[in-house]
């Protein structure tokens, strides 16, 4: 009987350890984006490596002189979704629930980010805080991978010096020039000595 209790206790400790390892690996992330002035990109906020995700609240911040959040759409959590945007202060808060629980890689929300700043401006995209919980409303541990938002320059010009001719090829947004040479055709009669 003592041996059975010891094995049961050991098995329980192993399950708790596995649960803690899985929970500590969960990551909330947003990627890096580069867009043209005035353009919009849809950026998912992802929760990766989750087990039985029941819902959560995510606070997201950014530089409002560079980028605005223009819309927020629900991701994979299906039961409830609410959000609030404040482009004056540069934050967005969203909460979502899913009563069945989701595991694996989950998209929490899709955020439309619109460039409002000047060429070359960059803003951090930060998961400022989050309260993520499982289907039993137990808070889950997580790490964060923040992203960035960069506005591309309108007059980006790439030049490359030709190794053969010493000339410069210019690649501009509206035109490009690449020198082409037509290869000489060699017939079978010409190829024989």
C-alpha positions in Angstrom: 0.0 0.0 0.0 2.9 2.4 0.8 4.5 1.7 -2.5 1.2 2.5 -4.3 1.0 5.9 -2.5 4.6 6.7 -3.4 4.0 5.9 -7.1 0.8 7.9 -7.1 2.6 10.9 -5.5 5.5 10.6 -8.0 3.1 10.4 -10.9 1.2 13.5 -9.6 4.5 15.5 -9.3 5.5 14.5 -12.8 2.2 15.7 -14.2 2.5 19.0 -12.3 6.1 19.4 -13.6 4.9 18.8 -17.2 2.1 21.3 -16.8 4.5 24.0 -15.4 7.0 23.4 -18.2 4.3 23.7 -20.9 2.9 26.9 -19.2 6.3 28.5 -19.0 6.9 28.1 -22.7 3.7 29.9 -23.7 4.6 33.1 -25.7 2.5 36.2 -26.6 3.9 37.8 -29.7 3.5 40.4 -32.4 5.8 40.6 -35.5 7.9 43.4 -37.0 6.3 45.4 -39.9 7.5 47.8 -42.5 4.9 49.7 -44.6 4.7 52.6 -47.1 3.5 55.9 -45.8 -0.3 55.9 -45.3 -0.7 52.2 -45.8 -2.3 49.7 -43.4 -1.2 46.2 -42.4 -3.1 43.6 -40.5 -1.0 42.3 -37.6 -2.0 39.2 -35.6 -1.3 39.0 -31.9 -0.5 35.3 -31.3 -0.4 33.1 -28.2 1.9 30.2 -29.0 2.3 26.8 -27.3 -0.8 27.2 -25.1 -2.7 24.4 -23.4 -6.5 24.8 -22.8 -6.5 28.6 -23.3 -9.8 29.9 -21.9 -9.3 33.6 -22.5 -7.5 36.7 -21.5 -7.0 40.5 -21.6 -4.1 42.0 -23.5 -2.9 45.6 -23.3 -1.0 46.7 -26.4 0.9 50.0 -26.7 2.6 51.9 -29.6 3.8 55.4 -30.6 0.7 57.3 -31.8 2.8 59.8 -33.8 3.9 56.9 -36.0 1.1 54.4 -36.2 -2.6 54.2 -35.3 -4.8 51.2 -34.6 -7.7 51.5 -37.0 -9.6 48.3 -36.4 -9.4 45.1 -34.2 -10.9 41.8 -35.2 -11.4 38.7 -33.1 -9.0 35.8 -33.6 -9.5 32.2 -32.8 -11.3 32.6 -29.4 -15.0 32.4 -30.3 -17.2 33.1 -27.3 -16.7 36.8 -26.5 -14.5 39.6 -27.8 -14.4 43.3 -26.8 -11.8 46.0 -27.4 -11.0 49.7 -26.9 -8.6 51.9 -28.9 -7.0 55.1 -27.8 -4.9 56.6 -30.6 -4.3 59.8 -28.7 -2.3 58.0 -26.0 -1.2 55.0 -28.1 -2.9 51.9 -26.6 -5.4 49.2 -27.3 -7.0 46.8 -24.9 -8.8 43.6 -25.9 -10.4 40.7 -24.1 -11.6 37.4 -25.4 -13.0 34.1 -24.1 -13.4 30.6 -25.4 -15.4 28.2 -23.2 -14.1 25.1 -24.9 -10.4 26.0 -24.5 -7.8 26.2 -27.3 -4.4 24.5 -27.4 -1.3 25.0 -29.7 -0.8 28.2 -31.6 -3.7 30.6 -31.2 -4.4 34.0 -32.8 -5.8 36.2 -30.0 -6.7 39.2 -32.3 -6.0 40.9 -35.6 -5.0 44.5 -35.4 -5.1 46.9 -38.4 -2.0 49.2 -38.1 -2.0 52.4 -40.3 1.1 54.5 -40.9 0.5 58.1 -39.8 4.1 59.3 -39.2 6.9 60.4 -41.5 9.2 58.4 -43.7 11.7 56.4 -41.6 9.7 56.7 -38.4 9.7 53.6 -36.1 7.4 52.6 -33.3 7.7 49.7 -30.8 4.7 47.4 -30.8 4.5 46.3 -27.2 2.4 43.7 -25.3 2.4 46.0 -22.3 0.6 43.6 -20.0 -1.7 40.5 -20.2 -3.8 38.3 -18.0 -4.1 35.0 -19.8 -6.0 32.1 -18.1 -7.1 28.5 -18.8 -10.6 27.1 -18.9 -10.6 26.9 -15.1 -9.7 30.6 -14.9 -6.3 29.8 -13.6 -3.7 32.4 -14.6 -1.1 31.1 -17.1 2.6 32.1 -17.2 3.9 33.5 -20.5 6.8 35.3 -22.1 6.5 38.2 -24.6 8.0 38.8 -28.0 7.4 42.5 -28.9 7.6 43.8 -32.5 8.1 47.1 -34.3 6.4 49.2 -37.0 8.6 51.1 -39.5 7.4 53.6 -42.2 9.4 53.1 -45.4 11.0 56.0 -47.2 9.1 57.2 -50.3 12.3 57.9 -52.3 14.2 54.8 -51.6 17.0 54.5 -54.2 19.2 51.5 -54.4 22.4 51.7 -56.4 24.9 49.0 -57.3 28.2 49.6 -59.0 28.7 47.3 -62.0 31.9 45.2 -61.6 32.4 45.2 -65.4 31.8 48.7 -66.6 32.1 50.9 -63.5 28.7 52.3 -64.2 25.9 52.8 -61.6 22.5 51.1 -62.0 19.7 53.0 -60.3 16.6 51.2 -59.1 13.8 53.7 -58.5 10.2 53.1 -57.4 8.8 53.9 -60.8 11.5 52.9 -63.3 14.4 50.6 -63.5 17.2 50.1 -66.1 19.1 46.8 -66.4 21.5 46.5 -69.3 20.7 43.4 -71.3 23.1 41.6 -73.7 21.9 39.2 -76.3 23.9 36.0 -76.1 25.6 35.0 -79.4 24.1 31.9 -81.0 26.5 29.2 -81.9 25.5 26.7 -84.5 26.8 23.1 -84.6 28.9 24.0 -87.7 30.6 26.9 -85.9 31.3 24.8 -82.8 33.4 22.2 -84.6 37.1 23.0 -85.3 
